[in-house]
Amino acid sequence: MANCRSYNLGIGTVPEVVLPKPPWSSRDRGIAVDACIANVVQAVWDAGFVTIGSCCGHGIEGPELILGDDVQAHDVPKIERIIAQHDTRRWTLLQWQLVPLNTGGQLVLEDTA
């Protein structure tokens, strides 16, 4: 594990690695990734999986990978195998999902007087 720099936490000395722009990205340039997980992220991309974020955990937490919304539950074991080929740490795989938080009904305000 590298001593990756975290600009948010103000720790670490190893700068991020800029990976070449993956085919699915709309960015003009490459994507910055924590140095100690760059090979894992690249391998996941090479297997055709979209990611929308990652973090090595900076020695405080384990590494995380945020998967694109096109990644399905049945893809997760394959992604875990790819990760295990490159990194022995325990990874957390996440995904943003659109989930309704209300019933779509009318908002009812209670009288608190």
C-alpha positions, 0 to 999 in steps of 0.5 A: 500500500502506498502513502497516497495523498488525500487532498481532503484529509491532508495526508499522504505524499504519493500523488495520484496516477492519471489513467488514460481516459476510458472509452465510456468517459465523456471527459477530455482528459484522463482520470486521476486515481489513488496510486496504490489502486490504479492497477485495480481500477485499470483492470476493472475498466479493461474488463469493460466495467464502468466506475464512477469513483474510487478511493484507496482508504488512505490507511484509515479505511479499506479501498472502495470502488463505486460502480456504474449503474450498468453493473449488475449484481451478477457482475460482482463476483467477476469484479471481485475476482479481478480485484483479487488478482491485483490486490489482497485488501478487502474492498467495498464495492458500492453503487449509486441507485435511484431509490424512491424515498417517499410514496409520491403522495401529497406532503402533509404538514402537522400542526405543532401548536 
